[in-house]
Amino acid sequence: MRPTRSDQIAGNTTGKHLAFVCGAALGFACDLVVGDPRRGHPVAAFGRAAQAVEERLWRDHRGYGTLHALLCAGGTAAAAGLLARTARRSPSAGVALTAAATWAVLGGTTLGREARAVGGALEAGDLEVARERLPHLCGRDPQALDGQQIARAVVESVAENTSDAVVGALVWGALAGVPGLVGFRAVNTLDAMVGHKSPRHRRFGWASARLDDIVGWPGARLTAALAVLAGPDPRGAWRVARRDAARHPSPNAGPVEAAFAGALGVRLGGTLAYAGRVEHRPVLGAENRPVAVADIERAVRLSRRVSLLALGTAVVGRLSLAHLARRRNR
C-alpha cells in the first residue's frame, strides 16, 4: 500500500523534530567539549553588523531603536528560517544546521571558564587579575569592588547567564527550531549592546530591552525551576525564589538569581556600580551568608546541572511535539 499524503506529512514533521533533537544534543556536546571559538564567532559577527546598523540609524528616539531591533533580530531570524527550510530536504543537513546553530548560540562552557578564571585569581590573592577578568563576565566597574564583591558579582553573573546563554536559547530552539535559537541569541545580544540605561541608549535601546524581557521570560522561569530541583538546598531555593524574585529590578534576572541564592545558601544583590553609576538593589536571600570565593565553583557546577536538565527538557518537549503531530495526522 502506498503511503497517503497524511503519512508523508507526519513523516516529514517527525523527521524535522528528530533532526532538531539530534542536532541540539550534538551542538550542546560541542559547546561542552570545545566552548566558544576564539576567532570568527558568529555572535561577534552579528554584533559588528548590529553596530554598523546602529551607526546609520541612531537617533535619540524609541522608533528608530525599534526599527534597529526589528532589522537586526528579525532579519537574522528570517535568514535562519530560510536556511532551515532549505536544510529540510536532507535529514543530515538539518541535523548539521541545528548542531552548528546550537553550538554558536550556547555559551555555558565559556561562562564557566571565565568564572573559574576570576575565582582562581581571587584564591591566589591577585585582586588586580580578578578585576581585569571580571569584564569578560559582566559590565560592572571592577575597580569599585573588593574581593568579596567580585565573588558575588561572578555568582550573580553565572546565575543570570545560565538563563541567557544556555536555557533561554534551548527553550526557543525547542519551540521554533533554528530560527528560535538564532533569534533568541540575536535579541539577547542586542540587549547587551543597547538595552542598558546609558544616555545614548535610554530611548534608542528601549525596544531591544523590552523584547529581551519578553523572549527571556520562559527561559528564566525554567532556569529558576531547574535550579530549585538541581541545587543542594531545594527548600531554600524555593523559599528565596518565591519570596525575593519580584524584588529584583529585572523581571528575568530576579527569579534566576533568587533561586541560585537560595540553592547555594548565599546572599546576593545589594550595592553595585555600572560605569560610574551606583545602584542599590534589594538583597536576595538576606538570611544567608555572604558569597565566598569557593561559591564560584559551586555556582558553576549548579549552572552545568541546570544546563543539562534544560537540554533534557528541550528534547522531551520536542519529542512530545513529534508525538502529537503523528497522532493529529493519523
N, C-alpha and C positions, 0 to 999 in steps of 0.2 A: 504493500500500500504506500502510495506517495504521500509525503508529509504535506499537511494542509498549510495554508498561509498563517494561521494562528500558531501552528507548531514552529514555523520558521521565525515568526516574530518572538515567540517565547525563547527559542534557542539563541537568537541574536541578543536579546535582553539579558539572558543568563550569562552569555559569553562576555558581555560588557561588564557585568558585575564581577565575574570571576577575574577578568583582566585587572580590574581595579584592586581586588583583594591581593592578587599575586604581586602586582606592581607596587602597591603600598608597602607590603611586607618587605619586598626587595629594597625599595628606596629607604625604608626605615633601617634595614640592616646596613646599607651603605653609609648612612649617617652615623650609625653606631660604631662602625669599624673605622671609617675614614674621617668623618666630620666634614666641615665646610672646606671646599677647595681654597687654597691660599691665593690663587690668582684666577681671574676670569669668572668670578662668582656671578651667576645670573641676577641675583638680588642687587649686587653692586651696579651692574649694568642698567638695571631698571632705575636705580637711584640717580644715576647720571642723566638718564633720559628725562626723568621727572624734574630734575634740577634745571635742565635746558628748557623744558616747557614752562616751568615757573618763571624763569628769567624773561620769557616773552610775554607771559600772561599777567604777571604780578600787578595787582592794584590793591590798595587798602580797602577791599570790598569783598563781602561774602559771595556775591555772584560769581566773580572771577575765580575765587577759590573753589566754588562748587564745580565750575567748568574744568578747572585743573584736575580735581578728583575724578570727575567723570571720564575725561580724556585718558588719564593715566591708568586708573584702576579698571575702568570699563573697557578701555581699549586692550589692555593686557589680558583680561578675562575673555574677551571676544576672540583674540588671537589664539589663546589656549583652546577655546572651543572649536575653532576651525581645525587646529592640529588634531584634536581628539576625534573629530568627525572623520578626518582623513585616515587616522590610525585604526578606525573600526574595521577597515577592510581586511586587516590581518591581526589575529589574536596576539601574535608575538610583538607586533608593533604597538598594540595597545598596552601590553604589559611594560614594554620598554619605555614608552612615553610616560606612563604613570610612575614608573620607578624613577625616571630622571626628574620629573616634576616633584615627587615626594622628597627626593634627596636634596633638590635645590631649595625647597621651602623650609625644610626642617633645620633646626639649629640646636638640638638638645645636646649633642656631644661637644660642640664648641662652647656652649653655655657652661657645661660642667668643667671643661678645660680651663676657661678663663676664671671661673670662680675658684677653682683649686689653685691657680697661679697666684691670685690675691691672697688666699688662705696660706699658701706656702710662704709668701713674703712676710705675712704677719707672724707666723710661727717662728720665722728666723729673726724676728725683731727688726726687719727692714721696712720701716714705715714709708720711706720715700718710694721704694719699688712698688709697694702696695698702692700708694697714691697714683703712681704712673699707670698701673694696670687697671685701676678702677674704671676709668672712662670707657674701657672696652665692654663694660657691663651696663653702665647707666650714666646718665647725664649730670650727676651731682658734682658739686665743686669739691674735689678731693682734698684741697689744701685746708678746707674748713673742718675736716674730720680727723678725729683721733683713731687709734686702732680699734677700739670697741665700736665706734660709729661706722667705721669702714666694714667691719664684720657684719653689722646689722644691715648696712646697705647691700652687701653681697647676698645675704639670705633673702632680703626683700626682692632683689632683682632676680634671683633664681626662681622664687615663687612666681612672680609676675610673668617672667619669660617662659616658664614651663607652659603656661597657657598660650602666650603669644607666639612662641617659636616652635611649639610641638602640638599641643592638644587642639587648639583652635583650628590649625590647618588640617589635622586629621578629621575633625568634625565636618568641616566644609568639603573635604575630599569625599567623605562617605556620602554626603548629601548631594554633591554636584560634580563629582569626578575631578578631572584635571582642571577645568575652569574654576571649580571651587577651591582647590589647592592654591592655584596661582592667584586668583582674585583675592583670597584672604591675605596672602602674603603681600600683595601689592597695597592693599588698604592699610595693613599694619605698618608697612614701610613708609607710606605717605604720612601717617600719623606721627611717626618718629621724626620725619623731616620737617613738617609744617604744622603739626597738630598741637604744639606747645604754645603757651601764652606769652610769647615774646612780642615786643611792639610790632615787629614786621608781620608776624603771623597770627595775631589775635583775631583778625577778621578773615584774612585770606585762608587760614588753616582751619576755620570753624567747621566746614563741611567734612574735611578729612577726619577731624577728631570725632565728630558725631557719627560718621559712617563706621569708624573703628569701634565706637561704643556698641553699635548695632551688631556688626558681624562678630565682635568678640564676646557677645553675651552668652551664647550657648557653650562655647569652649571654656569660658571662665567658670561657669556653674559645674560643668563636668570635671574640670580640674579640681575645684574645691571638694566635690563629692568623692573623687578618687583619692585625694589627699587624706580625707577622713578615713576611708577604707584602708589605705596602704600605710598610713603613718603609725608610729609606735604608740600613740595615745589617741585612739578613735574617739573616746568620750570627750577628751579635752579639745580635740579638733572640732567636733560637732558643737560643743558649748561655745567656744570662742567665735566660730564662724557664724553661728546663729545670732549671737549677741552683738558682735562688733563689726560684721561685714558692712553694714549700711552706714557706719560712721566714717568710712574712708571716702575721700572726695571723688575717687574713681569708681564708677558702678561695676567695673570688671576686676580691677586690682583688689578691691575690698574683699570679696569672698575668697579669693585665692590666698592673699596674704594672711587673712584671719585664719583660714584653715591650716596653713603652714605654721603659723604662730602657735595654734593650739596643739597641732600634731607633734611639734618639736619641743613644746613646753617653754617657749621663749616669748619675749616681749618685743613687738615690732611697732613701727610708727614713731611719732614724736617729732622733734625739730629736725629739719634738714634744709640744705641750701642747694639751689639750682642757679648757676651762673650769676651769683651775687644776690639772688632773691631768696630770702629766708621764708620757709613755710613751717607752721606749727600744726602738724597733723595729729588726729586722735591716736591714742595708744591702743594697739590691738593685743589682747592678752595681758592686761595690766597686772594681773595676779602672778604672772610667770616671771622667771628670772631674765636678766639682760642677756643678749646674744654673746656667746663666747666664740673664739676662733674655731674651736672644734665643731661648732654647729654648722659651719660652712660645708664640711664634708657630709654631715647628716642631711643637710638640705639638698645637696647634690644627689645623694642616694635616694632620697624621697622623690625628687624630681624624676629620676630614672624609673623608679617603680610606677609612678603616675603615668609616665610616657608609655611604658609597656602596656599598662592597663588600657590606656587610651587607644593604642593600636588595636588591642583585642576588641574593644568596644566598637571601633570603626569597622573592623572585619565582620563582627557579628551583625552589626546594623546593615551592612551592605549585603551579606548573605540572606538576611531576613527580607530585604527588598527583592532579591532574586527569587526567593521562595514565593513571595506574594505575587510577583509578576507571572510566575509559572501557573499559579492557581487561577489568576484572573484570566489567563489565556487558554484555559482548558475548555 
